[in-house]
């Protein structure tokens, strides 16, 4: 598959990383957690962007930084402790504001176990304002490249009710290299809203998430979810000081039996 329309520097167009699954990345059943999977995918995106000369180090020189705006993730099987996770990723297009990146996830046998689509934008580190892709994008997508997940990277509505609510205070360990709450922490808090028995009986199958605003050290955040049906939930995280939504998501779940998962032995 051709990703770039022109590639005079002979960049690797489809990036691949292989990650061994460590004990600190798995849950009580020895399965890779969804937040850890997101961290791994972002690591591969980071590495590929650096290789394409569009990474953190290159944008930092211009006073710019990447921000994840939206994520769609589908998980068909979770790797176990000791397994290997293969991540393939590539830039899948851009428009006036957003750059898109797709992921394919597979196990050590080559079997596809999941896929994801993401949209990103770049902000000025001082004004914290989004920048036009024309101001930094140096690559052009191939004409035949299809943005497979564009339909899932859509704007999500606010939660219409509060079937559950928690209050979180942002702490130092929640802050990342950009000085704000790391995007995966929002997913951590959303998933932690569910009781233990729910996690024991279900697995996350699909995730759609919008990152809407930044939050910072000492911010108080309200984490709520609304149950849409037996297996679908709408989530929202709101900054309590000004009632601004910083994150919205929809999660889709299946029972362990329906998921057809391997037993951890």
MIBAGU-922875 format. One line per 2 residues: number of its first residue (from 0); their letters; for each residue z, x, y of N, C-alpha, C. Coordinates in nm, 3 decimals. Atoms other than C-alpha are relative to their C-alpha. Layout:
N
NUM = a = Z,X,Y,Z,X,Y,Z,X,Y | ...
This chain:
265
0 = xx = 0.000,0.084,-0.120,0.000,0.000,0.000,0.000,0.088,0.125 | 0.004,-0.071,-0.127,-0.094,0.130,0.344,0.092,-0.069,0.100
2 = xx = -0.097,0.052,-0.095,0.180,0.088,0.603,-0.043,0.027,0.144 | 0.036,-0.041,-0.135,0.053,0.278,0.907,-0.151,-0.002,0.020
4 = xx = 0.142,0.004,-0.032,-0.282,0.227,1.076,-0.055,0.141,0.016 | 0.036,-0.141,-0.018,-0.295,0.595,1.174,0.121,0.084,-0.038
6 = xx = -0.111,-0.083,0.046,-0.086,0.871,1.020,-0.039,0.148,0.008 | 0.046,-0.139,-0.013,-0.197,1.209,1.162,0.104,0.104,-0.041
8 = xx = -0.105,-0.094,0.038,0.141,1.371,1.088,0.036,-0.010,-0.148 | -0.022,0.015,0.144,0.125,1.262,0.723,0.144,-0.040,-0.033
10 = xx = -0.133,0.053,0.027,0.454,1.073,0.738,0.004,-0.068,-0.137 | -0.022,0.082,0.119,0.596,0.924,0.418,0.009,-0.145,0.045
12 = xx = 0.009,0.136,-0.051,0.501,0.560,0.470,0.099,-0.094,-0.068 | -0.099,0.079,0.074,0.721,0.404,0.199,0.109,0.095,-0.046
14 = xx = -0.112,-0.090,0.025,1.058,0.574,0.184,0.076,-0.043,-0.124 | -0.079,0.031,0.119,1.258,0.596,-0.138,0.126,0.084,-0.003
16 = xx = -0.127,-0.067,0.027,1.622,0.683,-0.196,0.057,-0.052,-0.131 | -0.069,0.038,0.123,1.818,0.680,-0.520,0.149,0.023,0.022
18 = xx = -0.144,-0.007,-0.025,2.190,0.606,-0.492,0.078,-0.025,-0.129 | -0.093,0.030,0.109,2.444,0.645,-0.772,0.109,-0.094,0.052
20 = xx = -0.103,0.096,-0.040,2.697,0.360,-0.761,0.137,0.058,-0.032 | -0.131,-0.063,0.014,3.046,0.500,-0.702,0.110,-0.106,-0.011
22 = xx = -0.112,0.092,0.021,3.385,0.347,-0.779,0.043,-0.068,0.130 | -0.045,0.059,-0.126,3.465,0.290,-0.410,-0.098,-0.103,0.057
24 = xx = 0.101,0.095,-0.047,3.152,0.074,-0.372,0.000,-0.132,-0.078 | 0.007,0.115,0.089,3.230,-0.184,-0.640,0.125,-0.087,0.013
26 = xx = -0.112,0.093,-0.003,3.456,-0.487,-0.678,0.081,0.012,-0.129 | -0.089,-0.005,0.115,3.717,-0.564,-0.943,-0.077,-0.012,-0.132
28 = xx = 0.083,0.013,0.120,3.437,-0.645,-1.189,-0.102,0.113,-0.012 | 0.082,-0.122,0.005,3.271,-0.306,-1.126,-0.142,-0.021,0.049
30 = xx = 0.133,0.028,-0.052,2.975,-0.456,-0.946,-0.008,0.039,0.148 | 0.022,-0.036,-0.140,2.832,-0.324,-0.620,0.020,-0.123,0.088
32 = xx = -0.022,0.113,-0.090,2.948,-0.545,-0.334,-0.118,-0.017,0.095 | 0.109,0.028,-0.093,2.704,-0.710,-0.095,0.012,0.082,0.128
34 = xx = -0.009,-0.085,-0.119,2.845,-0.529,0.212,-0.037,0.146,-0.028 | 0.038,-0.136,0.035,2.811,-0.195,0.033,-0.151,0.012,-0.018
36 = xx = 0.145,-0.001,0.013,2.453,-0.284,-0.055,-0.066,0.006,0.137 | 0.055,-0.004,-0.136,2.383,-0.350,0.313,0.018,0.138,0.063
38 = xx = -0.020,-0.135,-0.054,2.534,-0.014,0.406,-0.101,0.098,-0.057 | 0.097,-0.087,0.065,2.310,0.160,0.154,-0.139,-0.022,0.059
40 = xx = 0.132,0.028,-0.057,2.000,-0.015,0.288,-0.012,0.057,0.142 | 0.005,-0.053,-0.136,2.087,0.081,0.644,-0.006,0.152,0.001
42 = xx = 0.010,-0.146,0.011,2.134,0.442,0.536,-0.144,0.042,-0.025 | 0.140,-0.032,0.026,1.780,0.444,0.398,-0.087,-0.027,0.123
44 = xx = 0.074,0.028,-0.124,1.647,0.280,0.716,0.021,0.112,0.101 | -0.036,-0.109,-0.092,1.828,0.547,0.919,-0.079,0.125,-0.037
46 = xx = 0.069,-0.121,0.044,1.678,0.828,0.711,-0.150,-0.008,0.025 | 0.144,0.013,-0.020,1.326,0.691,0.726,-0.036,0.005,0.148
48 = xx = 0.026,-0.004,-0.144,1.344,0.636,1.101,0.005,0.143,0.053 | -0.006,-0.140,-0.040,1.450,0.998,1.146,-0.127,0.073,-0.042
50 = xx = 0.122,-0.063,0.051,1.157,1.109,0.930,-0.121,-0.039,0.085 | 0.111,0.050,-0.081,0.920,0.896,1.143,0.011,0.040,0.147
52 = xx = -0.026,-0.047,-0.137,1.060,1.061,1.458,0.030,-0.116,0.094 | -0.044,0.115,-0.078,1.200,0.727,1.574,0.147,-0.031,-0.027
54 = xx = -0.138,0.021,0.042,1.557,0.774,1.456,0.101,0.015,0.112 | -0.111,-0.007,-0.095,1.895,0.796,1.623,-0.012,0.122,0.090
56 = xx = 0.005,-0.123,-0.079,1.850,1.158,1.732,-0.114,-0.002,0.102 | 0.114,0.004,-0.091,1.510,1.087,1.890,0.023,-0.099,0.114
58 = xx = -0.025,0.100,-0.104,1.614,0.772,2.077,0.116,0.039,0.089 | -0.116,-0.041,-0.078,1.944,0.924,2.188,-0.042,0.085,0.119
60 = xx = 0.049,-0.084,-0.109,1.750,1.173,2.398,-0.051,-0.083,0.117 | 0.052,0.090,-0.104,1.608,0.876,2.591,0.104,-0.101,0.046
62 = xx = -0.104,0.095,-0.036,1.939,0.694,2.625,-0.017,-0.135,-0.065 | 0.027,0.124,0.072,1.837,0.435,2.366,0.066,0.004,-0.137
64 = xx = -0.060,0.006,0.132,1.981,0.315,2.037,-0.052,-0.124,-0.073 | 0.042,0.112,0.084,1.870,0.092,1.749,0.115,-0.099,-0.021
66 = xx = -0.096,0.106,0.031,2.048,-0.242,1.694,-0.064,-0.095,-0.100 | 0.049,0.098,0.097,2.007,-0.466,1.390,0.018,-0.140,0.057
68 = xx = -0.004,0.135,-0.057,1.921,-0.819,1.505,0.014,-0.107,-0.106 | -0.001,0.103,0.104,1.855,-1.021,1.189,-0.023,0.063,-0.137
70 = xx = 0.012,-0.049,0.137,1.878,-0.972,0.814,-0.018,-0.117,-0.094 | 0.011,0.090,0.114,1.754,-1.164,0.513,0.013,0.084,-0.126
72 = xx = -0.024,-0.074,0.124,1.876,-1.050,0.170,0.004,-0.096,-0.117 | -0.008,0.074,0.125,1.814,-1.187,-0.178,0.038,0.098,-0.110
74 = xx = -0.051,-0.087,0.107,2.006,-1.038,-0.472,-0.018,-0.071,-0.133 | 0.023,0.057,0.132,1.887,-1.107,-0.826,0.094,0.056,-0.106
76 = xx = -0.096,-0.062,0.092,2.128,-0.868,-1.001,0.075,0.108,0.077 | -0.083,-0.100,-0.066,2.413,-0.645,-0.891,0.015,0.123,-0.090
78 = xx = -0.024,-0.121,0.079,2.423,-0.281,-1.009,0.149,0.017,-0.030 | -0.138,-0.029,0.041,2.738,-0.169,-1.190,0.038,0.143,0.036
80 = xx = -0.053,-0.135,-0.018,2.958,0.133,-1.134,-0.067,0.093,-0.103 | 0.069,-0.095,0.087,2.767,0.431,-1.276,-0.150,-0.020,-0.007
82 = xx = 0.144,0.024,-0.005,2.424,0.269,-1.236,-0.064,0.079,0.115 | 0.074,-0.052,-0.113,2.155,0.396,-1.003,-0.075,-0.114,0.069
84 = xx = 0.072,0.097,-0.081,2.012,0.187,-0.721,-0.116,0.071,0.069 | 0.119,-0.055,-0.066,1.657,0.261,-0.605,-0.036,-0.089,0.119
86 = xx = 0.033,0.073,-0.122,1.579,0.159,-0.247,-0.134,0.049,0.052 | 0.127,-0.027,-0.065,1.221,0.144,-0.119,-0.002,-0.077,0.132
88 = xx = 0.001,0.066,-0.129,1.177,0.067,0.250,-0.116,0.050,0.085 | 0.111,-0.038,-0.088,0.902,0.068,0.510,-0.001,-0.090,0.123
90 = xx = 0.016,0.085,-0.117,0.834,-0.057,0.864,-0.113,-0.099,-0.024 | 0.096,0.104,0.037,0.651,-0.388,0.828,-0.064,-0.068,0.120
92 = xx = 0.067,0.056,-0.117,0.535,-0.454,1.184,0.091,-0.002,0.122 | -0.077,0.011,-0.125,0.648,-0.512,1.541,-0.066,-0.101,0.091
94 = xx = 0.054,0.084,-0.106,0.603,-0.747,1.834,0.052,0.051,0.133 | -0.039,-0.048,-0.133,0.698,-0.731,2.200,0.142,0.055,0.003
96 = xx = -0.141,-0.037,-0.007,1.071,-0.700,2.133,0.053,0.058,-0.131 | -0.059,-0.035,0.128,1.138,-0.660,1.759,-0.088,0.095,-0.081
98 = xx = 0.064,-0.077,0.106,1.053,-0.404,1.494,0.054,-0.052,-0.133 | -0.036,0.059,0.129,1.055,-0.522,1.134,-0.002,0.107,-0.109
100 = xx = -0.010,-0.095,0.112,1.153,-0.335,0.818,0.033,-0.078,-0.127 | -0.021,0.066,0.129,1.134,-0.451,0.455,0.061,0.097,-0.100
102 = xx = -0.065,-0.078,0.106,1.325,-0.334,0.148,-0.031,-0.062,-0.135 | 0.004,0.044,0.139,1.271,-0.355,-0.225,0.106,0.078,-0.076
104 = xx = -0.112,-0.059,0.074,1.568,-0.290,-0.454,-0.029,-0.007,-0.148 | 0.025,-0.002,0.144,1.537,-0.187,-0.818,0.107,0.082,-0.070
106 = xx = -0.098,-0.076,0.078,1.754,-0.050,-1.098,-0.066,0.124,-0.058 | 0.051,-0.127,0.052,1.713,0.273,-1.293,-0.116,-0.017,-0.097
108 = xx = 0.114,0.025,0.089,1.461,0.109,-1.527,-0.126,-0.038,0.078 | 0.113,0.042,-0.082,1.236,0.011,-1.236,-0.008,-0.150,0.021
110 = xx = -0.001,0.145,-0.016,1.321,-0.359,-1.257,0.046,-0.039,0.140 | -0.038,0.047,-0.132,1.331,-0.533,-0.920,0.124,-0.089,-0.010
112 = xx = -0.125,0.076,0.004,1.682,-0.667,-0.854,0.032,-0.063,0.135 | -0.024,0.061,-0.129,1.651,-0.775,-0.492,-0.101,0.045,0.103
114 = xx = 0.087,-0.037,-0.110,1.464,-0.760,-0.165,0.062,-0.046,0.130 | -0.058,0.032,-0.131,1.536,-0.779,0.205,-0.103,0.020,0.109
116 = xx = 0.077,-0.018,-0.122,1.377,-0.812,0.545,0.095,0.011,0.117 | -0.086,-0.020,-0.116,1.523,-0.699,0.876,-0.084,0.002,0.126
118 = xx = 0.061,-0.018,-0.131,1.441,-0.717,1.244,0.098,0.077,0.088 | -0.078,-0.091,-0.082,1.563,-0.457,1.492,-0.054,0.000,0.143
120 = xx = 0.049,-0.030,-0.133,1.548,-0.394,1.862,0.076,0.120,0.054 | -0.059,-0.119,-0.061,1.638,-0.105,2.089,0.062,-0.039,0.133
122 = xx = -0.065,0.027,-0.127,1.887,-0.122,2.376,0.025,0.129,0.076 | -0.042,-0.109,-0.087,1.963,0.102,2.670,0.151,0.018,-0.017
124 = xx = -0.142,-0.023,0.029,2.301,0.266,2.604,0.090,-0.023,0.121 | -0.080,0.024,-0.120,2.415,0.214,2.965,0.000,-0.148,0.036
126 = xx = 0.011,0.141,-0.040,2.286,-0.130,3.062,0.017,-0.095,-0.118 | -0.010,0.080,0.123,2.299,-0.254,2.697,-0.105,-0.111,-0.002
128 = xx = 0.107,0.099,-0.007,1.970,-0.438,2.759,-0.112,0.036,-0.099 | 0.112,-0.027,0.092,1.687,-0.477,2.502,-0.120,0.060,0.073
130 = xx = 0.116,-0.067,-0.055,1.381,-0.261,2.559,-0.127,-0.048,-0.069 | 0.129,0.034,0.059,1.016,-0.348,2.504,-0.040,0.107,-0.101
132 = xx = 0.042,-0.097,0.102,0.874,-0.187,2.190,-0.101,0.099,0.057 | 0.099,-0.090,-0.059,0.599,-0.037,2.407,0.064,0.123,0.063
134 = xx = -0.067,-0.111,-0.068,0.860,0.188,2.571,0.041,0.112,-0.095 | -0.045,-0.103,0.094,0.942,0.377,2.251,-0.083,0.007,-0.128
136 = xx = 0.071,0.004,0.128,0.719,0.274,1.957,-0.126,0.087,0.005 | 0.113,-0.093,0.004,0.470,0.549,1.865,-0.089,-0.023,-0.121
138 = xx = 0.076,0.026,0.122,0.340,0.404,1.536,-0.059,-0.140,0.004 | 0.066,0.130,0.005,0.102,0.118,1.467,-0.017,-0.041,-0.146
140 = xx = 0.008,0.048,0.138,0.112,-0.096,1.152,-0.145,-0.019,-0.043 | 0.132,0.021,0.056,-0.188,-0.119,0.923,-0.040,-0.147,0.014
142 = xx = 0.048,0.136,-0.024,-0.404,-0.426,0.983,0.027,-0.094,-0.117 | -0.016,0.083,0.119,-0.359,-0.550,0.625,0.146,-0.020,-0.041
144 = xx = -0.141,0.009,0.037,0.021,-0.519,0.622,0.052,-0.141,0.025 | -0.053,0.136,-0.009,0.194,-0.853,0.556,0.151,0.005,0.022
146 = xx = -0.143,0.010,-0.024,0.537,-0.933,0.702,0.056,-0.110,-0.090 | -0.035,0.093,0.106,0.672,-1.096,0.388,0.118,-0.090,0.036
148 = xx = -0.125,0.074,-0.021,1.012,-1.206,0.518,0.013,-0.057,0.141 | -0.008,0.046,-0.138,0.924,-1.314,0.870,0.058,-0.142,0.009
150 = xx = -0.049,0.137,-0.001,0.997,-1.678,0.783,0.150,-0.012,-0.019 | -0.145,0.004,0.020,1.353,-1.595,0.675,0.077,0.064,0.114
152 = xx = -0.067,-0.066,-0.112,1.427,-1.391,0.988,-0.005,-0.091,0.122 | 0.008,0.102,-0.103,1.474,-1.701,1.199,0.134,-0.018,0.071
154 = xx = -0.121,0.030,-0.075,1.723,-1.818,1.458,0.083,-0.103,-0.075 | -0.089,0.089,0.075,2.023,-1.983,1.294,0.084,-0.085,0.095
156 = xx = -0.082,0.087,-0.085,2.216,-2.280,1.436,0.148,0.034,-0.011 | -0.145,-0.018,0.002,2.585,-2.278,1.517,0.061,-0.082,-0.113
158 = xx = -0.075,0.078,0.098,2.837,-2.395,1.261,0.043,-0.131,0.063 | -0.030,0.131,-0.055,2.883,-2.767,1.309,0.142,-0.047,-0.025
160 = xx = -0.137,0.038,0.033,3.234,-2.782,1.166,0.079,0.123,-0.038 | -0.087,-0.111,0.038,3.527,-2.569,1.060,0.076,-0.037,-0.126
162 = xx = -0.070,0.022,0.126,3.612,-2.601,0.693,0.100,0.111,-0.029 | -0.094,-0.110,0.012,3.790,-2.267,0.723,-0.009,0.084,0.126
164 = xx = -0.002,-0.081,-0.122,3.897,-2.047,1.016,0.103,0.111,-0.013 | -0.090,-0.116,-0.007,4.050,-1.699,1.046,-0.015,0.063,0.138
166 = xx = 0.009,-0.079,-0.122,4.127,-1.484,1.349,0.013,0.148,-0.034 | 0.006,-0.143,0.027,4.039,-1.114,1.338,0.018,0.074,0.132
168 = xx = -0.011,-0.089,-0.115,4.145,-0.843,1.583,-0.075,0.128,-0.033 | 0.082,-0.119,0.026,3.892,-0.559,1.609,0.086,0.125,0.011
170 = xx = -0.076,-0.125,0.004,4.048,-0.226,1.512,-0.093,0.120,0.001 | 0.077,-0.123,-0.015,3.939,0.135,1.537,-0.098,0.020,-0.115
172 = xx = 0.086,-0.023,0.115,3.796,0.150,1.185,-0.119,-0.095,-0.006 | 0.113,0.093,-0.006,3.563,-0.140,1.269,-0.113,0.050,0.089
174 = xx = 0.094,-0.048,-0.101,3.382,0.062,1.538,-0.090,0.108,-0.060 | 0.094,-0.098,0.055,3.069,0.261,1.457,-0.045,0.100,0.106
176 = xx = 0.048,-0.108,-0.086,2.874,0.546,1.617,-0.052,-0.051,0.134 | 0.050,0.058,-0.125,2.735,0.310,1.882,0.111,-0.056,0.088
178 = xx = -0.113,0.043,-0.081,3.084,0.221,2.007,0.033,-0.147,-0.008 | -0.029,0.142,0.018,3.078,-0.142,1.893,0.030,-0.028,-0.147
180 = xx = -0.029,0.036,0.139,3.173,-0.331,1.576,-0.126,0.021,-0.084 | 0.112,-0.020,0.090,2.950,-0.220,1.290,-0.043,-0.133,-0.060
182 = xx = 0.051,0.131,0.043,2.726,-0.505,1.176,0.050,-0.041,-0.138 | -0.044,0.036,0.135,2.842,-0.487,0.814,0.142,-0.054,0.000
184 = xx = -0.136,0.052,-0.007,3.200,-0.557,0.921,-0.001,-0.152,0.017 | 0.009,0.146,-0.013,3.092,-0.908,1.022,-0.020,-0.066,-0.136
186 = xx = 0.020,0.054,0.136,2.969,-0.966,0.668,0.128,0.012,-0.081 | -0.130,-0.014,0.067,3.298,-0.828,0.533,0.091,-0.117,0.034
188 = xx = -0.092,0.105,-0.044,3.493,-1.080,0.739,-0.046,-0.137,-0.047 | 0.050,0.129,0.049,3.268,-1.371,0.644,0.031,-0.019,-0.148
190 = xx = -0.024,0.013,0.144,3.297,-1.301,0.272,0.149,-0.007,-0.031 | -0.144,0.005,0.022,3.672,-1.245,0.299,0.059,-0.136,0.035
192 = xx = -0.049,0.135,-0.032,3.703,-1.602,0.431,0.018,-0.086,-0.125 | -0.008,0.080,0.122,3.655,-1.735,0.078,0.121,0.041,-0.083
194 = xx = -0.115,-0.032,0.084,3.954,-1.758,-0.157,-0.040,0.077,-0.125 | 0.024,-0.084,0.117,3.988,-1.536,-0.462,-0.070,-0.077,-0.111
196 = xx = 0.058,0.074,0.112,3.903,-1.809,-0.712,-0.149,-0.029,0.022 | 0.142,0.021,-0.027,3.571,-1.872,-0.536,-0.080,0.125,-0.038
198 = xx = 0.068,-0.126,0.035,3.473,-1.505,-0.569,-0.002,0.023,-0.151 | -0.007,-0.019,0.145,3.582,-1.506,-0.932,-0.103,-0.085,-0.073
200 = xx = 0.092,0.094,0.066,3.342,-1.792,-1.009,-0.143,0.006,0.053 | 0.131,0.001,-0.066,3.046,-1.719,-0.778,-0.045,0.141,0.038
202 = xx = 0.059,-0.122,-0.053,2.810,-1.446,-0.667,-0.095,-0.038,0.114 | 0.092,0.019,-0.111,2.626,-1.420,-0.338,-0.143,0.025,-0.047
204 = xx = 0.140,-0.012,0.042,2.256,-1.480,-0.403,-0.092,0.025,0.120 | 0.085,-0.015,-0.118,2.103,-1.513,-0.055,0.085,0.006,0.126
206 = xx = -0.069,-0.015,-0.127,2.208,-1.415,0.294,-0.103,0.002,0.112 | 0.072,-0.007,-0.126,2.057,-1.487,0.634,0.103,0.020,0.109
208 = xx = -0.100,-0.030,-0.101,2.239,-1.338,0.930,-0.067,0.039,0.131 | 0.043,-0.034,-0.136,2.183,-1.317,1.307,0.114,0.072,0.070
210 = xx = -0.097,-0.071,-0.082,2.365,-1.058,1.516,-0.035,-0.028,0.145 | 0.033,0.060,-0.129,2.386,-1.215,1.862,0.057,0.075,0.119
212 = xx = -0.065,-0.069,-0.111,2.621,-1.007,2.076,0.090,0.109,-0.056 | -0.088,-0.109,0.041,2.838,-0.698,2.066,0.146,-0.044,0.010
214 = xx = -0.144,0.013,-0.018,3.212,-0.693,2.014,0.061,0.139,-0.009 | -0.056,-0.133,-0.022,3.448,-0.408,2.086,0.148,0.003,-0.039
216 = xx = -0.140,-0.023,0.036,3.792,-0.263,2.019,0.093,-0.098,0.072 | -0.103,0.094,-0.047,4.078,-0.514,2.061,-0.054,-0.141,0.025
218 = xx = 0.049,0.137,-0.011,3.845,-0.816,2.080,0.063,-0.087,-0.109 | -0.046,0.099,0.098,3.988,-1.125,1.908,-0.119,-0.087,-0.039
220 = xx = 0.116,0.073,0.050,3.726,-1.293,1.690,0.044,-0.112,-0.093 | -0.026,0.113,0.089,3.738,-1.634,1.525,-0.112,-0.008,-0.103
222 = xx = 0.096,0.001,0.111,3.566,-1.638,1.184,0.009,-0.136,-0.067 | -0.003,0.135,0.056,3.470,-1.987,1.066,-0.117,-0.019,-0.096
224 = xx = 0.116,0.044,0.078,3.254,-2.144,0.801,0.003,-0.151,-0.019 | 0.022,0.142,0.026,3.116,-2.490,0.737,-0.073,-0.011,-0.133
226 = xx = 0.063,0.017,0.130,3.032,-2.598,0.382,-0.109,-0.106,0.010 | 0.113,0.091,-0.008,2.684,-2.755,0.370,-0.020,-0.076,-0.130
228 = xx = 0.002,0.063,0.132,2.684,-2.826,-0.005,0.080,0.089,-0.094 | -0.083,-0.073,0.095,2.837,-2.687,-0.324,-0.021,0.151,0.007
230 = xx = 0.032,-0.143,0.010,2.665,-2.351,-0.287,-0.057,0.060,0.129 | 0.055,-0.050,-0.126,2.558,-2.315,0.077,0.103,-0.017,0.111
232 = xx = -0.099,0.000,-0.107,2.777,-2.226,0.374,-0.064,0.055,0.128 | 0.042,-0.049,-0.130,2.712,-2.180,0.745,0.120,0.069,0.065
234 = xx = -0.108,-0.083,-0.055,2.918,-1.908,0.915,-0.024,0.029,0.147 | 0.010,-0.040,-0.140,2.993,-1.817,1.273,0.122,0.083,0.037
236 = xx = -0.108,-0.081,-0.054,3.201,-1.548,1.441,-0.009,-0.007,0.152 | -0.002,0.026,-0.144,3.303,-1.624,1.799,0.106,0.086,0.066
238 = xx = -0.097,-0.076,-0.079,3.470,-1.400,2.056,0.089,-0.098,0.075 | -0.091,0.103,-0.051,3.779,-1.593,2.161,0.016,0.007,0.151
240 = xx = -0.024,-0.013,-0.144,3.802,-1.456,2.516,-0.100,-0.078,0.084 | 0.102,0.070,-0.078,3.475,-1.615,2.631,-0.081,-0.100,-0.083
242 = xx = 0.063,0.097,0.090,3.371,-1.831,2.331,-0.149,0.029,-0.026 | 0.137,-0.042,0.030,3.048,-1.633,2.283,-0.013,0.026,-0.150
244 = xx = 0.028,-0.028,0.141,2.904,-1.635,1.931,-0.059,0.140,-0.012 | 0.050,-0.136,0.019,2.857,-1.275,1.821,-0.082,0.013,-0.128
246 = xx = 0.070,-0.008,0.127,2.722,-1.351,1.474,-0.005,-0.138,-0.065 | 0.015,0.123,0.078,2.587,-1.644,1.269,-0.068,0.034,-0.131
248 = xx = 0.059,-0.029,0.132,2.491,-1.658,0.903,-0.004,-0.125,-0.085 | 0.002,0.098,0.107,2.402,-1.877,0.609,0.006,0.077,-0.131
250 = xx = -0.011,-0.064,0.131,2.512,-1.774,0.260,-0.031,-0.101,-0.110 | 0.031,0.081,0.116,2.378,-1.911,-0.067,0.058,0.064,-0.125
252 = xx = -0.076,-0.051,0.114,2.581,-1.875,-0.387,-0.047,-0.065,-0.129 | 0.019,0.057,0.133,2.538,-1.928,-0.760,0.123,0.033,-0.082
254 = xx = -0.111,-0.031,0.090,2.794,-1.943,-1.036,-0.034,0.122,-0.083 | 0.023,-0.118,0.084,2.839,-1.638,-1.254,-0.088,-0.035,-0.120
256 = xx = 0.078,0.040,0.118,2.695,-1.831,-1.550,-0.148,-0.016,0.036 | 0.138,0.020,-0.042,2.382,-1.929,-1.357,-0.067,0.130,0.041
258 = xx = 0.055,-0.126,-0.047,2.339,-1.579,-1.222,-0.055,0.084,-0.115 | 0.049,-0.075,0.115,2.289,-1.442,-1.573,0.030,0.147,0.010
260 = xx = -0.033,-0.139,-0.027,2.473,-1.125,-1.490,0.049,0.071,-0.125 | -0.055,-0.081,0.107,2.559,-0.840,-1.722,0.152,0.006,0.012
262 = xx = -0.144,-0.018,-0.001,2.922,-0.807,-1.821,0.032,0.147,0.021 | -0.048,-0.136,-0.018,3.101,-0.500,-1.697,0.090,0.036,-0.118
264 = x = -0.076,-0.038,0.119,3.234,-0.322,-2.000,0.075,0.130,0.024
